[in-house]
Amino acid sequence: MARPLRFRYSPSSWSEQDVRHDILQPLRSNIGARAVAPRFGIGADWETHRFEMQNGDVALFARNGQEAYWMGNTETPSSLWKTDKFGWEEVPYHVSRWTQRELLATLHETDPWLADYPHISWFFLPVFMSKDGRESTRAFFRQHAAGFPDAGRRETTRFFEEFLATGVLDEYRNVMAGKLGTSDHVDRVRMSAAMGEFIAAKILSDAAYAVTPEIEVTTGHSLDFRAKNGETNVLVEVTRPQPPKNRSASGPVAAVRETAETKTNGQLAEHGGGAVLFVDCSSFRDDTWNAIRAEQPDVPHRPAVVYRARPNGRIEGYRKGAVPLELEGAIDLLD
């Protein structure tokens, strides 16, 4: 499975002839590539190339006489096989900006509805335009409401659009967008769990905490977030139970307990305590959440927060144990 889109870097001088011989010709022979005019200018002293394939793949190449950058959701020409890979923030600004404009235009051409959500489009561009995951990741938002039950794509996409527009996770785009994955099929359970981390980040941000994802701990594991605010410095791990009909648990209460137990006996046990467990029940429909809401079942790990978000922005839940986070401004607390 291919990873989210990254740049390949060539520390060499490329001429127009080199591009035609070493890139266009092999791609034309293998997958029917053709060179087309780039849609946008790049500025500075860069020359740009755009290649489109018969199967819908696209590739971009920028060169300045001393170095060059390649990005594509297609096969890589052999002339670039041994080149190093770099993230979007690690390449020259002109190259990154031009590539982004080219790919966003292509994305909105194939999925015009996403043009109404510029932050979603930008943030998830590395997976929305990836080689293997471009169909599945877009379909997850379009057909599966980004993991929310009983909701439409417009309201759920707007929910995440409004959060991402705050810029809280901009610095961590590569790692967070990659959580959605680049599988060639929609895995709603796994993808919903990934979006659960965005909901957790929203809760922490709404509660006025600075959020940093993927915190390495001494056990060699990573916990999902660090939340900081003044003297508060708390690690947070997120888990998202599946609705009972999708698992062997006999009901919603058992689903919450079993999922929390799995996380408690895994990463949190090896971590040795001190982290807050967020149990995100946003995949639960009203009836199953109401059972949790009424009983407020305990979970094997403390401190913990059990909650459900809805795409209208309302998040309600309850706490177990002494939660060292002030969440009243982000969650309607039932306890």
C-alpha positions as CSV (number, residue, x, y, z in Angstrom):
1,M,0.0,0.0,0.0
2,A,1.4,3.3,-1.1
3,R,1.9,6.0,1.6
4,P,0.5,9.6,1.5
5,L,2.0,11.7,-1.2
6,R,5.6,12.9,-0.7
7,F,8.2,14.5,-2.9
8,R,11.2,12.7,-4.5
9,Y,14.3,14.9,-4.6
10,S,16.9,14.7,-7.3
11,P,20.1,16.7,-6.6
12,S,20.9,16.8,-10.3
13,S,20.6,19.1,-13.3
14,W,17.7,18.2,-15.6
15,S,17.3,19.5,-19.2
16,E,14.2,19.4,-21.3
17,Q,15.7,16.5,-23.2
18,D,16.4,14.6,-20.0
19,V,12.8,15.0,-18.9
20,R,11.5,13.6,-22.2
21,H,13.9,10.7,-22.3
22,D,14.0,9.6,-18.7
23,I,10.5,10.5,-17.5
24,L,8.0,10.9,-20.3
25,Q,9.1,8.1,-22.6
26,P,9.1,5.3,-20.0
27,L,5.8,6.4,-18.6
28,R,4.3,6.7,-22.1
29,S,5.4,3.2,-22.9
30,N,4.2,1.7,-19.6
31,I,1.0,3.5,-18.8
32,G,0.2,5.8,-21.6
33,A,1.5,9.1,-20.2
34,R,1.2,12.4,-22.0
35,A,2.8,15.8,-21.2
36,V,0.3,18.6,-20.7
37,A,0.7,22.2,-19.8
38,P,0.7,22.9,-16.1
39,R,-2.4,24.8,-14.9
40,F,-0.5,27.2,-12.7
41,G,2.7,29.2,-12.7
42,I,5.4,28.5,-10.1
43,G,7.5,31.6,-10.0
44,A,11.2,32.0,-9.2
45,D,13.5,30.1,-11.6
46,W,11.7,26.8,-11.7
47,E,10.6,25.0,-14.8
48,T,7.5,22.7,-14.4
49,H,6.0,19.7,-16.1
50,R,2.7,17.9,-15.7
51,F,2.1,14.3,-16.9
52,E,-1.3,12.7,-17.1
53,M,-1.9,9.0,-17.6
54,Q,-4.7,7.1,-19.3
55,N,-5.8,5.5,-16.0
56,G,-6.3,8.9,-14.3
57,D,-2.9,9.1,-12.6
58,V,-1.1,12.5,-12.5
59,A,2.5,13.4,-11.9
60,L,4.3,16.7,-11.4
61,F,8.0,17.6,-11.9
62,A,9.8,20.9,-11.1
63,R,13.5,21.6,-11.9
64,N,15.7,24.7,-11.7
65,G,19.0,23.5,-13.4
66,Q,20.5,22.4,-10.1
67,E,17.9,20.1,-8.5
68,A,14.4,18.7,-9.1
69,Y,11.4,17.5,-7.3
70,W,8.9,14.8,-8.4
71,M,5.4,14.0,-7.0
72,G,2.9,11.7,-8.5
73,N,0.2,9.1,-7.7
74,T,1.5,6.9,-10.4
75,E,4.5,4.7,-11.0
76,T,7.9,6.3,-10.4
77,P,10.3,6.3,-13.4
78,S,13.4,4.2,-12.8
79,S,15.6,7.3,-13.1
80,L,14.1,8.5,-9.8
81,W,13.9,5.2,-7.9
82,K,16.9,5.8,-5.6
83,T,16.0,9.4,-4.7
84,D,15.2,10.6,-1.2
85,K,11.7,11.4,-0.2
86,F,10.6,14.6,1.6
87,G,7.4,16.0,3.1
88,W,5.4,19.0,2.0
89,E,7.1,21.4,4.5
90,E,10.6,20.2,3.6
91,V,10.8,21.4,0.0
92,P,11.1,24.9,-1.4
93,Y,8.0,27.0,-0.9
94,H,7.5,27.6,-4.6
95,V,7.6,23.9,-5.4
96,S,5.2,23.0,-2.6
97,R,2.7,25.8,-3.4
98,W,2.7,25.0,-7.1
99,T,2.2,21.3,-6.5
100,Q,-0.6,22.0,-4.1
101,R,-2.4,24.2,-6.5
102,E,-2.1,21.7,-9.4
103,L,-3.4,18.8,-7.2
104,L,-6.2,20.8,-5.6
105,A,-7.5,21.8,-9.0
106,T,-7.5,18.1,-10.1
107,L,-9.2,17.1,-6.9
108,H,-12.0,19.6,-7.3
109,E,-12.4,18.7,-10.9
110,T,-13.0,15.0,-10.1
111,D,-14.9,15.7,-6.8
112,P,-16.5,19.2,-7.2
113,W,-18.4,19.0,-3.9
114,L,-15.1,19.2,-2.0
115,A,-14.4,22.7,-3.4
116,D,-16.9,23.9,-0.8
117,Y,-14.5,22.7,1.9
118,P,-11.1,24.2,1.3
119,H,-9.5,23.3,4.6
120,I,-10.6,19.6,4.3
121,S,-9.3,19.6,0.7
122,W,-5.9,21.0,1.7
123,F,-5.4,19.0,4.9
124,F,-6.2,15.6,3.4
125,L,-4.7,16.3,0.0
126,P,-1.8,13.9,0.6
127,V,-4.3,11.0,0.9
128,F,-7.2,12.4,-1.3
129,M,-4.7,12.3,-4.2
130,S,-2.6,9.3,-3.1
131,K,-2.0,6.4,-5.4
132,D,-4.0,3.7,-3.6
133,G,-6.3,5.8,-1.3
134,R,-7.7,8.5,-3.5
135,E,-11.0,6.7,-4.1
136,S,-11.5,5.3,-0.6
137,T,-10.6,8.4,1.4
138,R,-12.9,10.7,-0.6
139,A,-15.7,8.0,-0.5
140,F,-15.4,7.9,3.3
141,F,-16.4,11.5,3.5
142,R,-18.9,11.4,0.6
143,Q,-20.7,8.1,1.2
144,H,-20.0,7.3,4.9
145,A,-20.3,10.7,6.5
146,A,-16.8,10.5,7.9
147,G,-17.9,7.9,10.4
148,F,-21.0,9.7,11.9
149,P,-24.2,7.6,12.0
150,D,-27.5,9.1,10.9
151,A,-25.8,12.1,9.3
152,G,-25.2,13.5,5.8
153,R,-21.9,14.3,4.2
154,R,-22.5,18.0,4.2
155,E,-23.0,18.5,7.9
156,T,-20.2,16.0,8.8
157,T,-17.7,17.5,6.4
158,R,-18.6,21.0,7.7
159,F,-18.0,19.8,11.3
160,F,-14.4,18.9,10.4
161,E,-14.0,21.8,8.1
162,E,-14.7,24.3,10.9
163,F,-12.3,22.6,13.2
164,L,-9.4,22.3,10.7
165,A,-10.0,26.0,9.7
166,T,-8.7,26.9,13.2
167,G,-5.2,25.8,12.1
168,V,-4.7,23.8,15.3
169,L,-3.3,20.8,13.5
170,D,-1.7,22.5,10.5
171,E,1.8,21.9,11.8
172,Y,1.0,18.2,12.1
173,R,-0.8,17.7,8.7
174,N,1.5,15.0,7.4
175,V,1.1,12.7,10.4
176,M,-2.6,13.4,11.0
177,A,-3.8,13.2,7.4
178,G,-1.9,9.9,7.1
179,K,-4.0,8.4,9.9
180,L,-6.9,8.2,7.4
181,G,-4.7,5.8,5.4
182,T,-4.2,5.0,1.8
183,S,-6.0,1.7,1.5
184,D,-7.8,1.0,-1.8
185,H,-11.0,0.2,0.0
186,V,-13.1,1.9,2.6
187,D,-12.5,0.5,6.1
188,R,-15.1,2.4,8.0
189,V,-14.1,1.1,11.4
190,R,-10.5,2.0,11.0
191,M,-11.2,5.3,9.3
192,S,-13.8,6.3,11.9
193,A,-11.2,5.6,14.6
194,A,-8.8,7.9,12.9
195,M,-11.4,10.7,12.8
196,G,-12.0,10.0,16.5
197,E,-8.5,11.5,17.0
198,F,-9.6,14.7,15.3
199,I,-12.6,14.9,17.5
200,A,-10.4,14.5,20.6
201,A,-8.1,17.2,19.3
202,K,-11.1,19.5,18.8
203,I,-12.3,18.8,22.4
204,L,-8.8,19.6,23.8
205,S,-8.5,22.7,21.6
206,D,-12.0,24.0,22.5
207,A,-11.0,23.5,26.2
208,A,-8.1,25.9,25.6
209,Y,-5.3,23.3,25.6
210,A,-2.4,23.3,23.1
211,V,-2.4,20.0,21.3
212,T,0.6,18.0,20.1
213,P,0.0,14.5,18.5
214,E,2.0,11.3,18.6
215,I,3.9,11.6,21.8
216,E,6.6,9.0,22.2
217,V,6.9,7.5,25.7
218,T,9.7,5.6,27.3
219,T,8.1,2.2,26.6
220,G,8.7,2.8,22.8
221,H,5.0,3.4,22.2
222,S,3.3,6.6,21.2
223,L,0.3,8.1,22.9
224,D,-2.2,10.1,20.8
225,F,-1.8,13.6,22.3
226,R,-0.2,15.9,24.8
227,A,-2.5,18.6,26.1
228,K,-0.8,21.7,27.7
229,N,-2.2,24.8,29.3
230,G,-0.3,26.8,31.8
231,E,1.0,24.2,34.3
232,T,-1.1,21.4,32.9
233,N,0.8,18.8,30.9
234,V,-1.3,15.7,30.3
235,L,-1.1,12.7,27.9
236,V,-4.3,11.5,26.2
237,E,-5.0,8.2,24.5
238,V,-8.1,7.8,22.3
239,T,-10.2,4.7,21.6
240,R,-13.4,4.5,19.6
241,P,-15.8,1.6,20.4
242,Q,-17.7,0.0,17.5
243,P,-21.4,0.0,17.7
244,P,-22.7,-3.2,19.2
245,K,-24.1,-4.6,15.9
246,N,-20.5,-4.5,14.5
247,R,-18.9,-6.5,17.3
248,S,-19.4,-9.4,19.5
249,A,-20.3,-7.3,22.6
250,S,-23.8,-7.9,23.8
251,G,-24.7,-4.2,24.0
252,P,-23.5,-0.7,24.1
253,V,-22.3,-0.8,27.7
254,A,-20.3,-3.9,27.1
255,A,-18.9,-2.4,23.9
256,V,-17.6,0.6,25.8
257,R,-16.1,-1.5,28.6
258,E,-14.5,-4.1,26.3
259,T,-12.9,-1.5,24.0
260,A,-11.6,0.5,27.0
261,E,-10.2,-2.7,28.5
262,T,-8.4,-3.6,25.3
263,K,-6.7,-0.2,25.3
264,T,-6.0,-0.4,29.1
265,N,-4.4,-3.7,28.9
266,G,-2.3,-2.7,25.9
267,Q,-0.6,0.7,25.4
268,L,-1.8,2.2,28.7
269,A,-0.6,-0.8,30.8
270,E,2.8,-0.6,29.2
271,H,2.9,3.1,29.7
272,G,2.5,2.6,33.4
273,G,-0.4,5.1,34.1
274,G,-0.8,8.8,34.2
275,A,-2.5,9.2,30.8
276,V,-6.2,10.2,30.4
277,L,-8.3,7.7,28.3
278,F,-10.8,9.3,25.9
279,V,-13.5,6.9,24.9
280,D,-15.2,8.3,21.8
281,C,-18.7,6.9,21.2
282,S,-19.3,9.1,18.1
283,S,-20.1,6.0,16.0
284,F,-23.1,5.2,18.3
285,R,-26.6,6.1,17.2
286,D,-29.0,7.8,19.5
287,D,-30.5,4.7,21.1
288,T,-27.2,3.0,21.8
289,W,-25.7,6.3,23.2
290,N,-28.7,6.8,25.4
291,A,-28.1,3.5,27.1
292,I,-24.5,4.7,27.9
293,R,-25.8,8.1,28.8
294,A,-28.2,6.6,31.3
295,E,-25.9,4.1,33.0
296,Q,-22.6,6.0,32.7
297,P,-20.7,2.7,33.0
298,D,-17.3,2.5,34.6
299,V,-14.3,1.7,32.4
300,P,-11.1,-0.3,33.4
301,H,-8.9,2.8,33.2
302,R,-9.0,5.9,35.3
303,P,-9.0,8.8,34.7
304,A,-11.2,8.5,31.6
305,V,-13.7,10.6,29.7
306,V,-16.5,8.9,27.8
307,Y,-18.3,11.1,25.2
308,R,-20.2,11.3,21.9
309,A,-19.9,14.1,19.3
310,R,-22.6,15.0,16.8
311,P,-21.9,16.9,13.6
312,N,-24.0,19.8,14.8
313,G,-21.1,20.5,17.2
314,R,-22.7,19.2,20.4
315,I,-20.5,16.9,22.5
316,E,-21.7,15.3,25.7
317,G,-20.1,12.8,28.0
318,Y,-19.0,12.0,31.5
319,R,-15.8,11.5,33.5
320,K,-14.5,8.6,35.6
321,G,-11.8,9.3,38.1
322,A,-9.9,12.5,38.7
323,V,-9.5,13.9,35.2
324,P,-6.7,16.5,35.2
325,L,-8.3,18.5,32.4
326,E,-10.9,21.3,32.5
327,L,-13.3,20.2,29.8
328,E,-16.5,22.1,30.8
329,G,-16.1,24.5,27.8
330,A,-15.8,21.7,25.3
331,I,-18.1,18.9,26.6
332,D,-21.6,19.0,28.1
333,L,-20.7,16.9,31.1
334,L,-23.4,14.6,32.4
335,D,-21.7,13.9,35.7
